[in-house]
């Protein structure tokens, strides 16, 4: 069966997360978005795992289900901070597990290294190779996936604290790494520029910290397998049954370009090189983004296509489209009033973004919003790049965009493909 899975989220006990992140709300908004399966997030946190056990039923497929039958996969994110090669390293990893018993053993192991009760994404001073080897000694079915691999501050290949290759990070345990999470600020074509990544399945997830629909499933994975833990893991290992990813334009991500948020300054890699990496406002080193970092490590030209790679589909969240057109912040009643005119019973956000014809959309919302959705569907919307923790902004050429149009005028190319082929 075909299904869409968002396998990297957080619960309400992680830092900077909404207290509204309950199992009930996660299921509700996954259905609104069009997501068929979620990761549980944060299974090491004592309060969250207690809620998971109380509200989700376990069966022999390795998938947990709510009382209404919505599926979850046991998942957490672990932050590893340590020194290697004379440099401080900060690497985040997604961990998938097949059952509660395995989760209990993982938690017991981590308790020998530190605390787990202060954050849903706890920090440990464990080198990545040791981490993978220790988890595999618990259960070989445990899957470790390097998270948002290009984020400057906390990732495997990040400019501030990462490595220059998967092997440098994971050493002799690289053979047990099968998938890499691209993160919001990169997409598959950017990763195809590194031949060292060819053998890994590129996955995408939301890294959800908010219960709002615009965050859940903003990036996700498409599978055509049994909805069972072993089948999903096999698809990640072999790509058989892995049918691609749903992405946002990488310029939408918070770390695509270089810059300083506090200085309201961002720059493309070429501009950063001219500036020798120094902010012209505060004269301090810029936060180097993903686009620049990929340029540093790439051994292939821009535009290279990896022919054997699964497809990917580029979308802009519906709430962001509405926000730009109506000139209101995403988290406002105005935006969500328009959103729920479009997303209603029997119609998910993905349906609206990819399937509903213009004339049908115009019956529910103003023509400007309807046309903007079609424009995004056609892949003709530019995105002003995000930088140093600021999200990118879709640009539809409306009056409300005029004040910002000159900021970071270079934009990435939206790799829009026919998601209609899937849906």
N, C-alpha and C positions, 0 to 999 in steps of 0.2 A: 504494500500500500504506500501511496505517496503522502508525506506529511512534512510540515514545517516545524523545526525545533529550534528554540532559543535555549542554549545549554550553558549560559553563563549569566547568572543574575545574583542579586544579594537579597538577604532578608532584612528585617527591620532592626536587627541588632548590629549591623555593620555601621561604621562611621559614615556620616553624610547620607543617610538613607531616611526614607519616609517611614514614620510609625504606622502608616496605612498599609505597609507591605505585609499583608496577611495572606494565608493560603487562599482564602475566599476571594480577596481582591485580585490576586495573581491569576486565578482561574477566570474571573470575570473579564479582566482586561485582555487576557490572552485571546479569549473568544471574540472580543470586540476587534482586536487587531487582525485576527486570522491565524494565530499561532496554535499549532496542534499539540505541542509538547513543550514543557519548560524544565530547566534544571531547578533543583530545589534551592540552590545557594546555601552557603554557610553551614554545612552539616556538622562542623566541629563545635559550633557554639552551643553550650549546654541548654539554654532556653529555647533556641530555635529547633534543635534536634528533638526536644521534648514536644514541641508543637507539631513537627513533622510526623512523629510517631503517633500523636493523638489524632491527627486529621487525615493521614494517608495510610492506605492499606497496601501491604507487600504481597506479591505473589511470585511464582517461580519464573517469571519472565525478566526479573530484574528491574521492572518498572513499577513505580508507586502510583496509586490512584486515589482521587478524592471520592467522596460518597457518590457523587454524580458521575464518576468515571473518568475525569480529566487526568491525563498522565503526567507524571514528573519523573525525572531521573536524578538520583543522588549526586550532588555536585557541590563543590566548594572552591574557593580561591585562597591560596596560601602565598604570603609574601616572604621571600628568602633574602635576607640582607647579611652579607658577609664580605670578606676581602679575598681577592685572588689576583695574582700577578701585580701586587703592589697597588691595586685599585679597589675602591669600594664598589661592590656589586649589589644591585637591587633588582631582583627578578620575581615576577609574579607568575604563578602557575595555576591552571585549572586542574582540579582532580575530580575524576568521575569514579563512582564506586557502584558495585552491583547489588549491595544489600546492606541492611542496618548492622548486621554482625561485622561486616568488613569496616564500616564506618566507625564502629566502636573500637576496633583494633587500631585504626588510623589515629583516632583520638587518644588512645592510651599511649601510642608511640610519641605523639606530639607533646603530651604532658610530661614526658621525660626530658623534653627540650625547652619547655617554657609554659606560659599561661595560654589559655584558649578562651577565657571568659570575658575579656575586655573589648573584643571586636570580633565581628563575624569573619573578617579577613585577618587572622592573626599573623604575627611576624616571628620568624625563627632564624637563628644563625646557623643555617644548615646549607652547605654547598649543594648545588643542583644535582650533581652525580650521586652524592650520598642520599639525597632526598628520594630520587627515583629508585635507587637500589633498595632502600629501606621499605618503601611502599610495596615494591614487587615481592619482597620477602614475606609480606603480610598476605597478599593475594595477587597473583599474576594477572588477574582481570582488571586491576586498577589501571586507569588510563590517566597519564599526565600530559597536559597540553600547555605549552608556553602561552601565556596570555598576552593579548595586545602587544605583539612582539616588537613594535617600533616606538612605543611611547617613550619619550626622552628620559623620564625619571625612574620608571619601574618596569623594565622589560628586558628580554633576552638580547635584543639588538639595539636598545635605546642609546641615544647619543651621550647621555650623562653617566650611566652606570651599567651599561650592557657590554656585550662581547661583539666580536666581529664575525662570528660563525656559530652555528649550532654546536659543532664539535668542541669549540673552545669553551662553551658554556656547560655542556653535558658530558664531555669526555667519553669514556667507554660505555656510558649509558645512553648515548645518542641512538643506538640501535633499538631502544625502546620508546623513542619519540617518533610518532607517526603523523601527527597533525600539528599545525601552527595556527594560532588565531591572529588574523590580520589587523584587527582593531579598526576603529572608525576612520583613522587618518590615512589608511592605505587600502588599496583594493587589489585583486589578483594581478592585473597587469603590472602594477608597481613591483609586486613580489616576483613576477616572472623574470624580471631583469637580473635576478640573482640565480645563477645556475645551481648554486648550492642548495636552493630550496625546492628544486624540481621534484624530489622524491617524497615530499611531505604533502599531505592533504591540507589545503587552505580552508579553514573554517571561519565563520563570522558569527558573533553573538552580540547581544545588546549591552552586556555588563551593566544591567539595570540597577539603578539606585533609587528610582522613583516609581511610585505605583501608577503614574499617569500613562495613558495609552501611547503618548508620543515617544516614550522611552522603551517600552516593552517591544521586543521584536524589531527594533529599528534596523538591526542586522540579524540574520538567522540562516539556518541551514536547511536544505531540501534533501530528504531521504526517500528512497523507494525500497523499503525493506519491511520485514516484520517489525512491529513496534515492540521490540525486545532488546534488552541491554546488549547481549552478545551479537545480535544482528547489526546494531548500530555501531558498535566498536569495530566489527569486521569491515563495515563499509568505510570507516575512517582509515583502517589499515590498508585496504585494497582499492578503494574508490569504487568498487562495485556496489551499486545501490546508493552511492553518494551522488546526488544530482545537481550539486552546485550550491551557491550562496545568494542571499539577498543582501545587498550592500547599500550604504548611502554613498553619494559622491564623496571621495576622500577629502575634498576641500571642506566638507561639512564638519569633519573631525576637529577636535580641540587642539591638535598638535600637528596639523598638516604643514603649515608654513613656519618660518622663524619669526621671532619677535619678542616684545615685552608687553604684557597686558597692562601693567601700571603706567607705561609710557604711551599707550595707545599707538604702538608702532609695530608693523609687521612687514616682512619682506620675503620675496621669492629667493630660492637658493642662489641665483645669479646675482641678485642685489646684495645678498648677505656676503658673497665672495668679494664684491666690490668694496663693501664696508669692512672687510677683514674680520667679520663676525662681531663687530662692536656696534652697540645701539647708538645712533646719532643723537638721541635725546639725553640719556643718562651716562653715556660713555662706558657702560659696563657690557660684558659679553652677552650676546643674545641667547635666548633659549632656542637651540637648534631643533627644528621640526623634522617630521618624518620624510618629507620630500627631499630635503638636503641629505639626510642620513642615507637614504636609499641611493642617492647619487654617489655618495662616498663608497658604498660597497658593491654597486652594480658592476657586472662584467658583460652586460648586454645593453644595446641602445634602447632609448625610449621608443615605445611602439612595438617591441618584440612580443610575439604571440606564442605561447606554449600550446602547441596543437593538441596535446593529449590531456590538457587540463579540463576539469568540469566547467560548465558555463557559470556565469554570474549575472545578476540582474540588479540594476541600479535604480533606487527609488528615493524620493524625498518624503519624509513623514507628512501626512495630511495636515496635521495641526500647524506645521511650519509654513505650508503653502497658504493656509487660511490666515495665519498671523501676518504674513507679509502683505497680503491683499487688503485686509481690513485695517492694517496699521496699528494693531494691538499686540501686546505681549502674548506669548503662547498660553501662559497660565492666567487667562482672563475669562470671564463669563462670556464675553462677546465671541471669542474664538470657539469655545466649547459649545455654545448655542448653535453655531454654524456646523461644527463637527457632527453633532448628533442629529442634525437635519439630514446628513448624508449617511452616517453610520447608524443603522437602525436594525430592527429585528430581521434576521435572515440576510444581512449584508454587512460584511466585515470591512475594515479599512483597506485591506488588500483588494477587495472587490472594487471599491471606489477608485482606488489609484490606478487599477489596471483594466477593469472590465466594463464599467458602466458607461454607456455612450453619452456624448455631450448633451443631447437633447433630454435624456433622462436626468442628468445632473442639474440642468437648468430648471427642472421642475421643483427642485429642492432648495437651491441656493441661487444667489445672484450670478448673473452671467460671467462676471469677472472672475469669480472663484471657479466656476465650472471650466472656463477657458484656461485658467492657470493649471488646473488638474490635468487637462489634456496636454498642455504644453510640457508639463513635467513628464507625463507618460511618453511623450515623443522624444524625450531626452534633449530638449532645446532650452533648458533652464541652466543658467550659469550660477555658480556658487562662489561668493567671496570667501576666500580661504580662512579657516580658523587658525589660531596660533596661541601658544603659551596659555592654554586653558580656556580660551574663548572659542565657542562654536562658530562654524562658518554660517553664512547667511545666504539663502536663495535670493537671486535677483531676477525679478520679472519685468523690470523696466518701468515700474510704476512710480508715481509721484512720491510716494512715501519712501522710496529708495534713494532719492536724489542726494540727500545729505551724506550718504555713505558710499556712493558709487566710486569715489576716487581712492578709497582705502583698499590697498592690496588689489589693484585693478587686474593683475593676471589671475586667471581662473583655470581650474583644472577642466579637462574634457570629461563630460559625463558619459560613462560607458553604458548607455541605455540599450538593453536588448529586449526581445519580446517575451515578457513574463506571461503574456497571454498563452504562449505555448505550453506553459506549465499549468496555469489555472483554467 
